């Protein structure tokens, strides 16, 4: 499961030169390899640039690995859903 949150930062260029927009936060279950993450952020950056017209250097992505013990849906931990 992957949860993606887009944060479009509103800044004034004269106050925050070089600030990034958008910032994308991705929460996903732990266990992906660095190679998978590398391919994912590359694809996400390309899709963001294509759909929002952003320059690649303006796209920031934050990846957060979450344990199945720390994620629940419908009141049930994902660590419990995968058992048995």
PyMOL commands that set and color helices and strands:
alter all, ss='L'
color gray80, all
select helices_A, chain A and resi 34-52+56-58+68-70+78-81
alter helices_A, ss='H'
color red, helices_A
select strands_A, chain A and resi 2-7+23-29+60-66+72-73+76-77
alter strands_A, ss='S'
color yellow, strands_A
deselect
rebuild
show_as cartoon
